[in-house]
Amino acid sequence: MPIRSTLRSLFRRPGFTLLAVAALAFGVGGTTAVYTLVQNVLIDGLPYRQPDRLVTPDVRSPQGYLISLSVPYYRAWSERSRVFSSWGGSAGWSFIRPGPGGSEVVQARLVLGDFFATLGIEPALGRVFGAAETERGVATGVVLGYGYWRRVFGGDPNVIGQPFATDEFTGTVVGVLPAGVGYPSADVEAYVPMGALPDLPWEDRLSSFGMRAVARMNDGVTLPSAQADVNRVAAELA
């Protein structure tokens, strides 16, 4: 499919070098007025636990271009930072899944780390998976979005434990999210551990395949102090 081909080409031809990153910035606006607007309109209405403690760190090239995050850089941030309680990474992806009416494209999210715990998302059915289950070599559990569960599985409460086979992996349904809950929106149809795709550039620091991070600030931490902490990690990596 065109979407999948495009995404694969991104990490096979990394156009930017993250080694030359000059700055890391939280995308919350450059002024107090802008941040207040973003917080009141967007953050306070998000279906996550304490959404005011969540930030999305952005990586920019020396030329100012926004760059997606490689797995090695994600690990460096999550392991070296001091002011965050947890981190999660995710990237948009698409899979082909056969069904009774023919094959369909599933709009999914590849997940790495403490993704669900960081956002504070609890399932409506079953469970979500933790950080250890997102690594390579672990059995693949799939969490379904509420809308997809209703449309494809008819809202069957016995969906937990059913196989979930696609053109790139075979997994098992372990949970279903509540209605209206998802990341970056409730339109995501399935959440799949990143480890389900062992051929991703796991060890390539310069790779770029669309992953973004989300982190939860510790209580009492301000945005400026969080920014300073990420800048410190960036300096260590440089």
Residue pairs with C-beta under 8 A, 6 or more apart in sequence:
1 94
1 96
1 105
3 94
3 105
4 93
4 94
4 95
7 91
7 92
7 93
7 94
7 209
7 210
8 209
10 68
10 208
10 209
10 210
11 200
11 201
11 204
11 207
11 208
11 209
14 204
14 206
14 207
14 208
15 208
16 61
16 65
16 67
16 206
16 208
17 61
17 206
18 59
18 67
18 70
18 73
18 205
18 206
18 208
19 205
19 206
19 237
19 238
20 61
20 62
21 59
21 60
21 61
21 62
21 67
21 234
21 237
21 238
22 60
22 61
22 62
23 60
23 231
23 234
24 57
24 58
24 59
24 60
24 227
24 230
24 231
24 233
24 234
25 57
25 58
25 60
25 227
26 55
26 56
26 57
26 58
26 223
26 226
26 227
26 230
27 56
27 58
28 34
28 35
28 38
28 39
28 55
28 223
29 35
29 37
29 38
35 223
39 52
43 51
43 52
43 54
44 51
44 52
46 54
47 121
47 178
47 180
47 181
47 186
48 54
48 119
48 120
48 121
48 183
49 119
49 120
49 121
50 120
50 216
53 216
53 217
53 219
54 118
54 119
54 214
54 215
54 216
54 217
55 214
55 215
55 217
55 223
55 226
56 212
56 213
56 214
56 215
57 77
57 213
57 215
57 230
58 66
58 212
59 66
59 67
59 68
59 69
59 73
60 66
60 67
61 67
67 208
68 91
68 208
68 209
68 210
68 211
68 212
69 89
69 211
69 212
69 213
70 201
70 204
70 205
70 206
70 207
70 208
70 211
71 89
71 112
71 194
71 200
71 201
71 202
71 203
71 204
71 207
71 211
72 203
72 204
72 205
73 205
73 237
74 87
74 89
74 112
74 113
74 211
74 213
76 233
76 236
76 237
77 87
77 213
77 215
77 230
77 233
78 84
78 87
78 113
78 213
78 215
80 233
80 236
81 87
81 215
81 229
81 230
81 233
82 229
83 217
83 218
83 221
83 225
83 226
83 229
84 215
84 216
84 217
84 218
84 221
84 226
84 229
85 216
85 217
85 218
86 113
86 114
86 117
86 118
86 215
86 216
87 113
87 114
87 118
87 213
87 214
87 215
87 216
88 111
88 112
88 113
88 114
88 115
88 116
88 117
88 118
88 119
88 213
88 214
88 215
89 111
89 112
89 113
89 115
89 194
89 211
89 212
89 213
89 214
90 109
90 110
90 111
90 112
90 115
90 183
90 191
90 211
90 212
90 214
91 109
91 110
91 194
91 209
91 210
91 211
91 212
92 107
92 108
92 109
92 110
92 210
93 108
93 109
93 110
93 192
93 197
93 210
94 105
94 106
94 107
94 108
95 105
95 106
95 108
95 166
95 167
95 168
95 169
95 190
95 192
96 103
96 104
96 105
96 106
96 166
96 167
97 103
97 104
97 105
97 106
97 164
97 165
97 166
97 167
98 165
99 152
106 148
106 166
106 189
106 190
107 187
107 188
107 189
107 190
108 188
108 189
108 190
108 191
108 192
109 183
109 188
109 190
109 191
109 192
110 192
110 193
110 194
110 196
110 197
110 200
110 211
111 129
111 134
111 191
111 192
111 193
111 194
112 134
112 193
112 194
112 211
113 131
113 134
114 130
114 131
115 134
115 183
115 191
115 214
116 128
116 129
116 130
116 143
116 191
117 130
117 131
118 214
118 215
118 216
119 183
119 214
120 216
121 128
121 177
121 181
121 183
122 128
122 178
123 143
123 175
123 176
123 177
123 178
124 146
124 176
124 177
124 178
124 179
125 149
125 157
125 159
125 160
125 175
125 176
126 143
126 160
126 173
126 174
126 175
126 176
127 174
127 175
128 143
128 174
128 175
128 177
128 191
129 141
129 143
129 174
129 175
129 193
132 138
133 139
133 141
133 193
133 195
134 193
134 194
134 195
135 193
135 194
135 195
136 195
136 198
136 202
137 195
137 198
138 193
138 195
139 171
139 172
140 169
140 170
140 171
140 172
140 192
140 193
140 195
140 196
141 171
141 172
141 173
141 174
141 175
141 193
142 164
142 171
142 172
142 173
142 174
142 190
142 191
142 192
143 173
143 174
143 175
143 176
143 177
143 190
143 191
144 153
144 159
144 173
144 175
144 176
144 177
144 189
144 190
144 191
145 176
145 177
145 182
145 186
145 187
145 188
145 189
145 190
145 191
146 176
146 177
146 178
146 179
146 180
146 181
146 182
146 186
147 179
147 186
147 187
147 189
148 189
148 190
149 155
149 156
149 159
149 176
153 159
153 162
159 173
159 176
160 173
160 174
160 175
160 176
161 172
161 173
161 174
162 172
162 173
163 170
163 171
163 172
163 173
164 170
164 171
164 172
164 173
164 190
165 171
168 196
168 197
169 192
169 196
169 197
171 192
171 196
177 186
177 191
179 186
180 186
182 188
183 214
194 200
200 209
201 207
201 209
215 226
217 226
